[in-house]
Amino acid sequence: MFFVSTLDPRGLKFSPSLLVNLLYLLHRMRKLFIGLFVIFILVWVYASAQKSPATLPSAAPTGSDETIIADKLQIPWSLVFLPDGSMLFTERPGRVREISVSGKLNANPVETVKDVKAIGEGGLLGIELHPSFEKNRFLYLYYTYAGNENRTSNKVVRYIFDGTRLSDPKIIVSDIPGNSNHNGGRLKFGPDGYLYITTGDSQNPSLAQDKSSLAGKILRVTDEGKPAPGNPFNNEIYSYGHRNPQGLAWDESGRLWETEHGSSTGDEINLIEKGNNYGWPTITKTQAKAGMVTPVLNSENETWAPSGLAFVKPFLYFAGLRSNTLYRLGTTTMKFDMLLKGKYGRLRDVVLGPDGYLYLTTSNLDGRSLTHLDGDKIIRLAPP
């Protein structure tokens, strides 16, 4: 208990016991201030963590705005980043290759997939890591192969990647109709933890409307390849009526965006919702029909040949093959800017790296380019 002596006309009188009490009070207050300071620091750290989810880049881009980090490649189709910042990418003839954190391309492939059937647009296409990759080391590939009765087909295979090589292949989805063209091929795990797979119509347009076929669809499956719970047709199909979808990305609201090749013109940007029919081959461009969804944006009489897709708030970036262009699209205005037009040739994939840069792959050795034939590239670009 603390107390003060009585007043007299000349002010306060202090006793020895008062001095002891004051010293004790100061000691207690010092402990209190230290405790409050520790609590403040803990609250600040927690609040900061809530504002910086792990899915966002760890830092803003620094250094050069545009750099070629690998060249003399052969049709790199898709790329992913490992937790340590190194990169794995596919080359369509059947190779999985690695670029180290320091930016050095490993001369030896991580894997050459033996049963890849590299025909036309087919071959080794999509690559994706499991959301819990650091624990289970699961890696997924989408590729074209010779299926039943030697029919061109596509499948998704899960591997274990130990940091050096791929092992323990397990087919999780197979017998996806394929052809020399229109094989789809993009793999992306969604925020719901399920694997989304784009498939083309395998040059058989009617299959896109056939809900018993896996062609011309967006599939949603578990990490074991089983139909995801809640799928609309009690099978792997999430949406249908697609011609040749090649890009998937989710925005900050959780909406799923998709890029899709039209028939020469009428390339599409779609918002994908469960169970929707996106109309191919019945409707294209701005055409409408009951029960079918018109794209939110289409190229009308021009050709983009859109492929890879990445969301960097508030923009979608998508790669154009035929147009040789990177597009930046406002998700509210639906207006776009054209970037890098013609500079690197055909652009296949665009991925947001953990460093905040965009990473692009070219596709100039696929037989459809008359320029940039010295080898394909991977380019690092600060988001404009």
KEGU-834008 format. One line per 8 residues: number of its first residue (from 1); for each residue x, y, z of N, C-alpha, C, O. Coordinates in pm, whole numbers. Atoms other than C-alpha are relative to their C-alpha. Layout:
! KEGU-834008
NUM	X Y Z X Y Z X Y Z X Y Z  ...;
! end
This chain:
! KEGU-834008
1	85 -120 0 0 0 0 88 124 0 190 128 69  -81 -121 11 127 350 -93 -74 115 67 -196 125 59  63 -113 -66 69 669 110 98 116 6 218 98 -14  -80 -123 -9 194 1031 154 -25 60 137 -135 51 190  14 -63 -131 260 1217 479 -89 122 -10 -119 171 -120  90 -115 -3 38 1502 586 71 127 -43 193 138 -34  -53 -129 43 80 1857 450 20 91 120 -57 86 216  -6 -114 -91 208 2145 654 17 125 -85 33 111 -206;
9	-5 -122 80 228 2512 543 123 8 -89 118 78 -190  -122 -11 81 582 2464 403 9 -108 -106 110 -118 -175  -1 102 105 488 2174 177 -12 -139 57 -71 -159 164  11 140 -37 522 1797 197 115 -41 87 228 4 68  -102 63 -81 712 1607 462 12 -145 -41 -89 -215 -52  -22 137 42 870 1276 355 63 -78 113 151 -28 184  -55 89 -101 943 988 585 86 -105 -69 69 -124 -189  -79 110 60 1198 705 523 -89 -108 -60 -56 -165 -164;
17	87 105 55 910 463 473 -60 42 -134 -86 -42 -220  52 -47 129 776 687 194 101 -25 -111 62 -67 -220  -104 22 101 1106 663 6 5 -147 -42 18 -178 -160  2 144 32 1097 284 30 -120 -33 -89 -109 -107 -186  120 27 80 742 282 -102 12 51 -143 -31 -16 -237  -18 -56 133 832 510 -397 92 -87 -85 65 -109 -203  -92 87 74 1124 287 -497 -70 -129 -42 -50 -178 -153  73 122 32 899 -19 -482 -99 24 -115 -117 -60 -203;
25	94 -35 106 640 161 -699 70 10 -135 20 -43 -234  -75 -12 125 900 248 -964 40 -137 -54 34 -160 -174  -37 136 41 1017 -116 -971 -119 -72 -64 -104 -138 -167  119 65 55 661 -241 -1026 -39 59 -134 -78 -14 -225  38 -67 126 594 18 -1299 95 -40 -113 52 -52 -228  -96 41 103 913 -85 -1485 -42 -135 -57 -39 -153 -179  47 130 47 786 -445 -1505 -126 13 -85 -142 -55 -187  123 -20 74 446 -321 -1621 28 53 -140 -30 5 -238;
33	-32 -58 131 595 -109 -1902 65 -103 -92 35 -105 -211  -63 104 82 811 -400 -2022 -104 -97 -53 -100 -136 -170  104 92 43 509 -629 -2032 -89 58 -109 -122 -10 -206  81 -65 102 301 -377 -2226 74 11 -133 14 -6 -239  -80 -11 123 585 -327 -2475 5 -134 -74 -8 -138 -197  -4 133 62 613 -705 -2537 -135 -31 -66 -139 -83 -178  133 25 57 235 -729 -2590 -19 79 -128 -73 28 -226  12 -84 120 248 -439 -2838 74 -61 -118 22 -65 -229;
41	-80 60 108 524 -608 -3041 -69 -124 -56 -76 -142 -178  68 122 46 335 -940 -3055 -123 33 -83 -147 -29 -186  119 -39 76 13 -770 -3170 38 56 -136 -27 26 -235  -45 -59 128 203 -574 -3439 46 -108 -98 15 -102 -217  -47 108 86 371 -889 -3573 -118 -79 -55 -122 -112 -174  117 77 46 39 -1076 -3586 -77 76 -107 -116 19 -208  74 -80 98 -135 -789 -3767 72 8 -133 10 1 -239  -78 -5 125 146 -763 -4020 -12 -130 -76 -23 -130 -198;
49	11 131 66 125 -1135 -4090 -135 -15 -68 -145 -74 -176  132 12 60 -249 -1107 -4155 -10 79 -130 -91 45 -217  5 -83 120 -184 -838 -4419 89 -54 -111 82 -4 -223  -96 50 99 81 -1042 -4602 -15 -150 -17 69 -225 33  19 144 18 -58 -1382 -4705 114 -61 -78 179 7 -157  -114 68 62 193 -1642 -4823 -12 -7 -151 87 -29 -220  19 12 145 41 -1643 -5171 53 121 -75 67 116 -197  -48 -119 66 171 -1293 -5242 152 -2 -8 217 -67 73;
57	-145 -8 8 525 -1215 -5359 58 59 127 -4 143 191  -63 -44 -123 767 -1157 -5073 55 141 -10 77 204 93  -57 -132 16 901 -833 -5220 -37 55 -136 -68 -19 -229  22 -62 130 846 -582 -5497 121 -24 -88 232 -41 -38  -113 22 90 1060 -631 -5807 108 105 17 79 224 33  -114 -91 -1 1406 -479 -5794 93 -41 -113 91 -155 -157  -95 32 106 1675 -458 -6060 -60 27 -137 -152 108 -150  41 -24 138 1626 -475 -6436 -147 -32 -20 -199 -128 36;
65	141 20 27 1270 -444 -6563 -25 -118 -93 -135 -174 -93  21 102 102 1324 -704 -6838 131 -73 -27 230 -11 -67  -122 78 14 1578 -987 -6858 -32 -135 -61 -130 -199 -22  8 138 50 1620 -1304 -7063 79 -88 96 200 -70 110  -70 82 -99 1703 -1568 -6802 41 -136 -55 124 -205 5  -41 126 65 1727 -1870 -7035 -35 10 -147 -139 65 -184  29 1 143 1751 -1915 -7410 44 -133 -61 91 -222 9  -32 123 73 1810 -2181 -7676 -78 -120 55 -27 -232 61;
73	89 105 -51 1518 -2379 -7530 -86 -52 -115 -88 6 -224  84 60 104 1277 -2601 -7722 -145 -8 47 -184 -103 115  144 -9 -27 912 -2501 -7684 -31 -19 149 -100 -114 185  40 7 -141 891 -2439 -7306 -148 33 13 -194 136 -38  146 -13 2 521 -2479 -7228 -55 57 130 -143 144 128  55 -41 -129 461 -2429 -6856 110 0 104 207 -76 92  -104 -7 -102 663 -2336 -6548 -62 18 138 -172 71 153  40 -16 -140 636 -2347 -6168 124 34 82 236 5 41;
81	-109 -32 -91 847 -2218 -5879 -2 -94 120 -107 -121 178  -15 82 -119 978 -2442 -5604 10 90 123 36 210 108  -3 -83 -120 971 -2322 -5241 130 76 20 130 183 81  -127 -70 -17 1341 -2229 -5254 23 109 -105 128 174 -103  -13 -103 102 1281 -1996 -5552 54 -48 -132 55 28 -229  -42 54 129 1422 -2224 -5821 -124 -34 -84 -236 -33 -34  110 16 94 1210 -2304 -6126 9 -133 -73 118 -177 -111  11 115 89 1094 -2616 -6308 -89 38 -117 -188 110 -99;
89	86 -26 115 954 -2599 -6660 0 -119 -94 92 -201 -94  13 108 98 835 -2835 -6931 44 49 -137 24 165 -172  -22 -20 143 961 -2857 -7287 -86 -101 -74 -87 -219 -38  103 83 61 701 -2997 -7523 49 -136 -52 -28 -232 -48  -45 133 44 921 -3279 -7666 7 -104 111 19 -223 83  5 100 -107 915 -3439 -7318 95 21 115 111 -69 197  -99 -22 -106 1172 -3279 -7088 -54 91 110 -125 188 83  19 -90 -114 1134 -3132 -6739 138 56 34 232 -21 55;
97	-130 -62 -21 1414 -2881 -6679 -5 96 118 -112 135 164  -9 -80 -122 1538 -2667 -6391 90 121 -21 192 113 -89  -84 -120 -10 1671 -2314 -6343 19 27 148 -78 38 223  -32 -16 -141 1847 -2258 -6010 -41 138 50 -78 226 -28  32 -130 -61 1782 -1972 -5767 89 109 -56 46 224 -70  -94 -98 55 2090 -1799 -5910 -25 29 -147 41 115 -205  32 -25 140 1938 -1817 -6259 74 -86 -99 73 -57 -218  -77 87 90 2155 -2096 -6401 -87 -116 -48 -150 -186 32;
105	73 111 59 1993 -2342 -6640 81 -128 13 196 -134 -30  -65 130 -11 2078 -2703 -6556 3 -64 -138 -101 -82 -201  -14 56 135 2215 -2857 -6876 -67 -136 -13 -110 -174 -122  61 134 2 2077 -3199 -6781 -145 8 46 -173 66 151  140 -2 -42 1699 -3245 -6769 -21 -71 134 48 -168 164  42 70 -121 1542 -3336 -6436 -63 -133 -38 -45 -233 31  69 120 46 1337 -3590 -6631 -27 11 -150 -60 119 -200  49 13 137 1274 -3703 -6987 -110 -104 3 -84 -223 26;
113	116 89 -12 925 -3852 -6993 -8 -87 -125 -29 -36 -235  -21 92 113 955 -4161 -7212 -123 -16 -89 -109 -28 -211  117 32 82 595 -4209 -7325 -73 123 -53 -187 114 -97  59 -119 60 529 -3850 -7434 -11 -17 -151 84 -61 -216  21 1 144 381 -3834 -7784 -3 145 -48 -105 212 -39  -11 -139 45 504 -3503 -7927 -49 9 -143 27 -14 -238  62 -5 132 267 -3456 -8218 -76 131 -12 -160 160 73  70 -126 17 147 -3119 -8351 11 87 124 122 118 168;
121	2 -79 -123 41 -2914 -8047 15 -86 124 26 -34 235  -8 91 -114 64 -3222 -7827 142 -21 49 238 19 -17  -130 28 -61 348 -3334 -7602 -8 21 149 -115 8 209  -4 -30 -143 457 -3250 -7248 -44 145 19 22 237 -29  63 -132 -8 238 -2954 -7153 5 54 143 105 113 183  10 -64 -130 127 -2855 -6802 84 -62 109 115 -181 106  -71 45 -120 320 -2878 -6476 -57 77 119 -89 195 107  54 -65 -120 195 -2803 -6123 52 -71 124 78 -191 122;
129	-39 55 -129 300 -2852 -5761 -122 -12 90 -215 68 81  105 15 -101 74 -2979 -5484 8 117 99 118 162 128  -5 -108 -99 -27 -2705 -5234 83 -34 123 139 56 186  -83 43 -113 149 -2911 -4964 129 -65 -49 176 -163 9  -118 59 62 453 -2980 -5181 115 -19 99 185 -119 92  -113 11 -93 701 -2915 -4900 -12 -122 91 88 -172 142  20 119 -82 546 -3205 -4707 -3 -128 -82 61 -227 -45  18 127 72 451 -3458 -4975 83 -12 -127 95 -121 -182;
137	-87 -2 119 679 -3356 -5270 -73 -41 -128 -9 -89 -222  77 39 118 396 -3419 -5521 12 104 -111 0 225 -87  -8 -83 120 441 -3281 -5873 -86 -66 -108 -86 -188 -120  94 51 98 189 -3318 -6158 40 45 -141 81 159 -161  -24 -30 140 240 -3334 -6536 -122 -39 -83 -190 -137 -54  104 29 99 -12 -3323 -6821 71 -22 -133 147 63 -177  -67 21 129 100 -3482 -7146 -79 -93 -92 -166 -169 -49  60 80 106 -3 -3645 -7473 73 -134 -10 196 -139 4;
145	-60 133 9 55 -4019 -7516 -84 -86 -95 -192 -45 -136  75 95 83 -54 -4316 -7728 -85 -86 92 -32 -169 165  89 70 -91 -359 -4452 -7548 -50 -131 -56 18 -196 -134  59 127 46 -589 -4748 -7609 -7 -3 -152 -45 94 -216  -1 19 145 -557 -4886 -7962 84 107 -70 58 144 -185  -95 -99 53 -277 -4632 -8013 -65 134 -31 -10 213 -108  67 -128 21 -525 -4343 -8007 75 110 74 118 91 188  -63 -114 -66 -372 -4003 -7931 -89 46 114 -206 79 94;
153	75 -34 -120 -480 -3921 -7576 87 88 89 205 110 60  -74 -78 -100 -378 -3706 -7279 -27 -57 138 -130 -119 163  17 47 -137 -326 -3789 -6915 72 92 98 158 172 60  -66 -72 -109 -226 -3637 -6581 67 -103 88 4 -200 132  -79 94 -78 49 -3814 -6389 60 74 119 113 184 105  -59 -56 -122 159 -3746 -6031 133 -68 29 144 -190 21  -133 52 -34 525 -3786 -5934 39 49 139 -27 133 199  -69 -55 -116 742 -3739 -5630 131 61 -48 208 -5 -117;
161	-123 -68 37 1020 -3484 -5680 84 19 125 45 92 216  -85 -6 -118 1306 -3525 -5433 100 114 -3 189 121 82  -95 -109 16 1489 -3214 -5550 102 -27 -107 176 63 -148  -96 39 103 1692 -3404 -5807 -68 -67 -118 -38 -37 -234  63 75 109 1467 -3637 -6005 -145 -29 36 -187 -14 150  139 42 -20 1107 -3752 -6051 -5 -151 18 69 -225 -46  15 144 -24 998 -4092 -5921 -145 -32 31 -229 58 44  131 49 -41 692 -4302 -5837 -116 59 -80 -209 115 -20;
169	111 -55 79 467 -4199 -6129 -131 -72 29 -135 -195 39  133 56 -21 96 -4250 -6066 -97 74 -92 -113 196 -80  99 -61 90 -164 -4188 -6339 -125 32 81 -183 -57 144  119 -35 -78 -450 -3994 -6180 -121 32 -90 -235 14 -47  107 -16 99 -654 -3900 -6492 57 -44 -134 166 -2 -171  -51 50 129 -618 -4079 -6826 -111 -3 -104 -227 28 -74  95 13 111 -787 -4131 -7162 -77 129 -28 -194 126 -66  57 -127 44 -853 -3761 -7214 19 6 -151 133 0 -197;
177	-17 1 146 -923 -3745 -7590 101 105 -46 99 220 -1  -101 -90 53 -633 -3592 -7781 6 -7 -150 -65 -85 -214  -20 -2 144 -520 -3513 -8131 126 81 -25 194 122 69  -118 -82 27 -243 -3327 -8309 -22 143 47 76 213 76  34 -134 -49 -423 -3005 -8205 -113 -9 103 -181 -111 114  111 -16 -95 -665 -2888 -7933 10 -101 115 -81 -181 137  -21 89 -114 -521 -3073 -7632 -15 69 136 1 5 239  6 -69 -129 -571 -2803 -7366 135 -12 69 238 17 9;
185	-126 33 -65 -310 -2891 -7104 39 76 123 144 47 181  -39 -78 -118 -311 -2638 -6819 -41 -72 128 -150 -127 136  26 54 -134 -289 -2761 -6459 13 112 101 113 185 101  -7 -99 -108 -368 -2534 -6162 -76 -51 121 -192 -92 110  74 24 -124 -455 -2605 -5800 -73 129 36 -15 238 35  81 -116 -35 -737 -2374 -5696 8 31 148 65 -47 225  2 -36 -142 -787 -2194 -5364 -80 -98 84 -68 -99 207  75 102 -72 -1025 -2479 -5272 80 -128 21 31 -223 82;
193	-86 116 -19 -734 -2726 -5281 -16 -109 -104 50 -212 -95  20 100 105 -857 -2915 -5589 78 36 -126 111 153 -149  -78 -17 122 -672 -2964 -5917 -94 26 -118 -184 -53 -145  77 -37 118 -821 -2790 -6222 83 -32 -124 203 -5 -129  -67 50 120 -736 -2930 -6567 -77 50 -121 -198 31 -130  68 -41 123 -811 -2774 -6906 24 -104 -108 136 -152 -126  -10 97 109 -883 -3011 -7195 -59 60 -127 -159 132 -120  53 -48 127 -934 -2932 -7565 -102 -96 -58 -125 -204 -5;
201	104 84 62 -1202 -3069 -7794 58 -108 -91 -17 -181 -155  -72 100 80 -939 -3287 -7970 -42 3 -147 -48 -101 -214  42 -20 139 -1054 -3144 -8305 -129 -76 -35 -155 -109 -151  132 63 17 -1393 -3309 -8254 -100 86 77 -135 54 190  78 -100 -73 -1617 -3011 -8165 -118 -54 78 -149 -2 185  120 49 -69 -1922 -3216 -8067 31 -54 139 -57 -57 225  -35 54 -132 -1731 -3367 -7773 -7 105 109 -25 72 226  5 -106 -101 -1729 -3028 -7600 -136 7 68 -145 52 182;
209	135 -2 -56 -2107 -3063 -7546 -39 -135 61 -149 -149 116  29 135 -48 -2087 -3431 -7447 51 -17 142 172 -25 164  -41 8 -141 -2086 -3461 -7067 49 -139 41 85 -160 156  -61 131 -27 -1976 -3825 -7093 145 -5 -49 214 -105 -30  -138 -8 52 -1647 -3715 -7257 79 102 82 23 202 129  -87 -94 -71 -1352 -3544 -7088 55 108 -92 128 195 -46  -53 -97 96 -1276 -3342 -7405 -80 130 1 -202 128 18  67 -129 6 -1353 -2970 -7428 -58 43 132 -169 98 138;
217	51 -22 -136 -1388 -2930 -7053 104 72 87 221 83 51  -87 -26 -115 -1244 -2786 -6736 -38 -104 104 -153 -112 146  21 106 -99 -1205 -3075 -6493 43 50 137 131 137 148  -41 -29 -138 -1182 -3050 -6114 6 -132 75 -94 -201 89  -20 130 -65 -1036 -3345 -5925 78 19 130 138 124 154  -82 2 -121 -879 -3431 -5591 146 -24 -38 176 -48 -155  -142 24 30 -503 -3472 -5562 27 -145 -36 138 -179 -79  -11 140 42 -565 -3844 -5623 -68 -25 -135 -64 -137 -186;
225	64 14 130 -760 -3779 -5945 -147 -35 4 -207 -58 -101  141 33 -9 -1108 -3854 -5814 -84 128 -19 -35 237 9  84 -119 15 -1402 -3621 -5895 -8 77 132 -30 18 237  5 -82 -122 -1397 -3331 -5649 -142 3 54 -237 11 -24  134 -10 -58 -1690 -3323 -5406 -69 129 -46 -7 235 -50  74 -117 44 -1961 -3089 -5530 5 27 -149 -59 121 -196  3 -16 146 -1884 -3127 -5900 -143 -17 -51 -219 -97 3  143 -7 37 -2208 -3062 -6093 -58 -124 -66 -180 -141 -65;
233	53 114 76 -2235 -3386 -6292 45 -135 56 39 -237 -12  -44 123 -67 -2100 -3641 -6043 113 -70 -75 124 -193 -71  -120 53 63 -1785 -3687 -6249 109 107 8 101 196 93  -112 -94 -10 -1463 -3494 -6315 -32 139 -55 44 233 -32  28 -123 75 -1632 -3218 -6518 -47 112 93 -137 94 175  38 -121 -73 -1654 -2867 -6368 -78 95 -90 -178 153 -47  72 -78 101 -1757 -2676 -6684 25 -63 -136 117 -143 -152  -12 66 131 -1803 -2768 -7049 -32 99 -111 -62 216 -86;
241	22 -88 114 -1849 -2630 -7400 121 84 -34 109 199 -77  -124 -72 27 -1483 -2532 -7442 68 -56 -126 57 -175 -155  -69 43 122 -1278 -2544 -7764 144 -42 29 181 -156 4  -139 32 -34 -915 -2526 -7648 48 95 109 124 188 81  -37 -89 -110 -873 -2363 -7305 144 -24 45 187 -139 60  -142 16 -34 -511 -2294 -7205 47 85 117 163 73 156  -44 -82 -113 -505 -2044 -6918 -104 3 110 -223 10 83  87 -9 -117 -649 -2037 -6565 65 91 104 186 85 125;
249	-51 -84 -110 -614 -1778 -6287 -117 46 85 -226 72 35  99 -50 -96 -807 -1673 -5975 36 142 41 153 172 62  -26 -136 -47 -846 -1309 -5876 -14 7 152 -36 -95 217  0 -15 -145 -849 -1166 -5523 -135 -31 62 -144 -52 183  134 35 -49 -1222 -1235 -5494 -29 -148 -14 -137 -194 24  19 143 17 -1174 -1603 -5578 -69 -37 -130 -104 -154 -149  61 30 129 -1325 -1574 -5927 101 -67 -93 219 -29 -96  -87 75 91 -1183 -1816 -6185 -14 56 -142 -123 57 -200;
257	-7 -51 137 -1077 -1664 -6518 67 -104 -89 149 -184 -43  -53 99 94 -993 -1864 -6831 25 65 -135 -50 152 -178  -23 -40 138 -837 -1804 -7173 -28 -120 -90 -5 -235 -53  42 109 88 -959 -2003 -7472 18 40 -146 -18 150 -187  -18 -23 143 -868 -2032 -7839 -133 -14 -72 -203 -114 -57  114 10 89 -1148 -1954 -8079 40 -67 -130 151 -117 -146  -25 60 131 -1177 -2082 -8432 56 107 -93 -20 176 -161  -71 -103 78 -917 -1859 -8605 -20 139 60 79 207 87;
265	28 -126 -69 -1089 -1552 -8453 -92 -33 117 -118 -150 146  92 24 -111 -1321 -1506 -8158 65 -68 119 0 -147 188  -64 52 -122 -1063 -1594 -7891 -71 57 122 -130 165 115  88 -33 -112 -1217 -1576 -7544 73 20 132 175 -43 160  -27 -9 -143 -1174 -1455 -7188 -132 -32 69 -233 35 46  122 44 -68 -1428 -1634 -6967 14 7 151 124 -10 205  12 21 -144 -1537 -1624 -6605 -67 -136 20 -180 -157 -22  46 138 -10 -1578 -1989 -6512 -79 -21 129 -34 14 238;
273	81 38 -115 -1856 -2105 -6283 -44 -145 -15 -63 -196 -125  33 143 -5 -1948 -2457 -6181 -126 -31 -80 -230 32 -63  115 50 73 -2176 -2639 -6423 -37 77 -125 -126 35 -198  38 -81 115 -2183 -2368 -6689 43 -63 -133 142 -136 -141  -27 43 137 -2192 -2444 -7061 48 122 -78 -28 218 -95  -59 -116 65 -1960 -2207 -7252 -17 -1 -152 47 77 -223  59 -20 130 -2123 -2277 -7585 63 -64 -121 -4 -83 -222  -63 55 120 -1867 -2430 -7818 -57 -139 -31 -74 -218 61;
281	-15 -82 121 -1938 -2519 -8096 -128 74 -41 -135 128 -151  131 -55 39 -2297 -2387 -8087 4 151 -14 -51 206 -109  -11 -145 7 -2217 -2022 -8012 146 42 9 227 -26 72  -134 -60 -9 -1905 -1809 -8057 -14 151 5 -121 207 -22  -5 -147 -6 -1803 -1445 -8009 -113 53 89 -124 13 205  107 -60 -81 -2107 -1243 -7892 -133 -70 -16 -235 -22 34  126 73 18 -2367 -1499 -7993 -54 -48 135 22 -69 230  64 41 -126 -2615 -1603 -7725 -103 -108 -27 -165 -114 -134;
289	104 103 5 -2839 -1899 -7658 -34 -39 142 54 -43 228  44 38 -134 -3042 -2004 -7356 80 -120 49 97 -219 -22  -76 109 -60 -2839 -2223 -7122 148 1 -32 221 -87 12  -141 -10 36 -2505 -2112 -7267 54 137 40 -21 234 47  -62 -121 -51 -2259 -1847 -7149 86 65 -109 173 0 -168  -80 -78 95 -2119 -1576 -7377 125 50 71 117 89 188  -123 -45 -67 -1754 -1479 -7306 -10 145 47 -80 225 -14  -1 -138 -48 -1692 -1163 -7103 79 89 -94 57 210 -98;
297	-78 -75 98 -1444 -1058 -7372 40 -96 -110 75 -211 -84  -49 83 109 -1359 -1189 -7717 76 86 -100 60 208 -101  -86 -74 93 -1116 -1092 -7992 -71 40 -128 -10 98 -218  81 -32 118 -1396 -1052 -8248 69 -53 -126 87 -174 -139  -57 48 126 -1232 -1065 -8592 153 -2 0 216 -23 -104  -144 10 -14 -875 -1055 -8461 36 -134 63 -52 -209 107  -46 126 -59 -663 -1344 -8336 104 29 107 208 88 78  -99 -7 -108 -488 -1350 -7998 73 -133 15 194 -135 39;
305	-49 134 -39 -439 -1726 -7958 52 6 143 171 -16 166  -43 -21 -138 -432 -1670 -7579 35 -131 70 -29 -234 47  -42 121 -70 -253 -1916 -7355 12 29 149 -90 45 217  -18 -16 -144 -101 -1862 -7008 -67 126 55 -83 225 -16  77 -107 -64 -284 -1636 -6761 48 17 143 65 -82 215  -42 -29 -137 -173 -1465 -6438 -75 122 51 -101 216 -25  66 -114 -62 -349 -1230 -6196 99 74 89 160 15 178  -80 -89 -84 -156 -937 -6049 -87 123 24 -102 208 -63;
313	101 -101 -32 -401 -705 -5875 39 137 -52 150 183 -25  136 37 37 -587 -537 -6039 -11 -52 -143 -116 -42 -206  -3 38 141 -486 -684 -6375 10 -151 -21 61 -224 64  -31 132 55 -496 -1011 -6565 102 19 -111 86 106 -197  -97 2 109 -194 -1075 -6784 -17 -131 -75 -19 -238 -14  7 125 76 -232 -1323 -7068 91 6 -122 109 111 -184  -97 12 108 13 -1445 -7330 -71 -29 -131 -163 -111 -137  57 21 133 -72 -1426 -7700 100 -67 -92 212 -19 -109;
321	-87 74 92 75 -1678 -7943 -2 64 -139 100 116 -185  10 -54 136 -49 -1564 -8283 29 151 -2 89 202 -97  -17 -146 -4 -46 -1197 -8178 140 42 44 175 160 30  -136 -32 -47 311 -1216 -8034 -3 111 105 82 200 104  26 -113 -90 184 -998 -7748 -33 -50 141 -94 -155 159  46 17 -137 148 -986 -7370 -110 104 24 -89 223 0  114 -89 -23 -191 -839 -7276 -17 25 150 -2 -66 232  35 -37 -138 -274 -651 -6955 -145 46 1 -180 147 -60;
329	145 -22 5 -646 -659 -6890 -52 45 137 -26 -20 238  66 -44 -123 -836 -458 -6627 -124 -83 26 -210 -96 -61  110 93 -28 -1080 -691 -6455 -133 71 26 -237 6 30  126 -75 -15 -1336 -414 -6397 -34 75 -128 -151 85 -165  26 -77 123 -1295 -208 -6715 -13 -89 -122 -77 -49 -220  -6 90 115 -1244 -507 -6949 69 66 -120 39 35 -235  -83 -62 102 -1001 -287 -7142 143 -51 19 187 -76 131  -134 56 -13 -651 -408 -7223 105 86 -70 74 163 -161;
337	-118 -59 62 -304 -279 -7309 80 -112 -64 79 -225 -16  -82 97 71 -73 -456 -7553 147 29 30 195 141 7  -139 -15 -43 285 -513 -7430 90 -95 -78 46 -202 -120  -105 84 63 604 -652 -7591 -39 -45 -141 15 -145 -189  54 47 129 422 -675 -7926 113 -26 -100 185 65 -139  -97 40 100 646 -867 -8167 143 -14 49 229 -62 -24  -139 -4 -46 956 -835 -7948 61 -137 16 176 -159 -21  -54 134 -27 994 -1201 -7850 -71 -109 -81 -40 -227 -64;
345	72 101 77 759 -1373 -8093 -117 -56 77 -181 14 155  117 67 -58 497 -1623 -7980 19 -20 150 118 -79 194  -7 11 -146 428 -1605 -7604 -97 -107 47 -215 -104 12  80 115 -42 301 -1922 -7435 -51 12 143 -172 1 167  41 2 -140 298 -1890 -7057 38 131 67 134 196 26  -34 -112 -86 296 -1609 -6801 -34 -40 142 -146 -81 172  13 44 -139 349 -1679 -6430 55 110 90 158 169 60  -51 -94 -100 387 -1448 -6129 96 -74 91 57 -170 158;
353	-100 64 -84 708 -1540 -5949 -6 48 143 -71 148 172  -1 -39 -140 771 -1523 -5574 72 132 25 58 191 132  -70 -127 -12 992 -1218 -5636 -80 118 -54 -31 230 -55  84 -107 51 704 -1018 -5785 13 26 -147 -58 110 -202  -16 -14 145 823 -1049 -6145 -95 -95 -73 -137 -197 -19  66 92 91 630 -1200 -6434 106 -79 -76 210 -25 -113  -89 86 78 797 -1493 -6609 -77 -51 -121 -186 -107 -109  65 33 127 713 -1556 -6975 80 -107 -73 203 -109 -65;
361	-68 95 89 791 -1846 -7207 -42 29 -143 -154 72 -170  31 -15 142 812 -1826 -7585 -22 -137 -64 17 -240 -9  33 125 70 694 -2085 -7837 25 19 -150 -66 2 -231  -33 -32 139 877 -1998 -8160 49 -119 -81 58 -111 -203  -47 118 72 1004 -2346 -8245 -111 -104 -19 -84 -221 -44  112 95 12 657 -2499 -8263 -49 -15 -144 -153 -78 -168  36 14 141 646 -2472 -8643 -92 106 -53 -134 100 -168  96 -102 43 423 -2164 -8654 60 140 1 -13 238 -12;
369	-65 -130 -2 678 -1884 -8636 102 8 -112 167 -91 -145  -100 -23 105 892 -1736 -8912 117 81 53 212 109 -21  -107 -80 -60 1110 -1536 -8672 42 -62 133 -21 -157 181  -48 44 -131 1306 -1588 -8349 27 -151 1 -6 -219 98  -20 144 14 1412 -1933 -8467 134 -46 56 176 -159 32  -127 38 -63 1742 -1929 -8273 -20 -74 131 78 -109 197  29 71 -124 1570 -2098 -7979 -99 77 85 -103 200 81  98 -65 -86 1294 -2029 -7730 63 51 128 176 15 162;
377	-54 -73 -114 1337 -1819 -7418 -97 -2 118 -216 -29 104  79 -38 -117 1218 -1753 -7065 43 141 38 162 168 53  -26 -141 -24 1190 -1382 -6990 -57 40 135 -167 0 171  48 -57 -127 1162 -1207 -6653 -35 147 -23 43 222 -82  52 -133 29 957 -887 -6659 -68 58 124 -153 -7 184  73 -68 -107 855 -638 -6390 -139 35 -51 -151 92 -160  136 -27 50 474 -607 -6417 -17 148 -34 -5 233 53  17 -141 41 411 -288 -6618 -124 62 66 -154 179 43;
! end
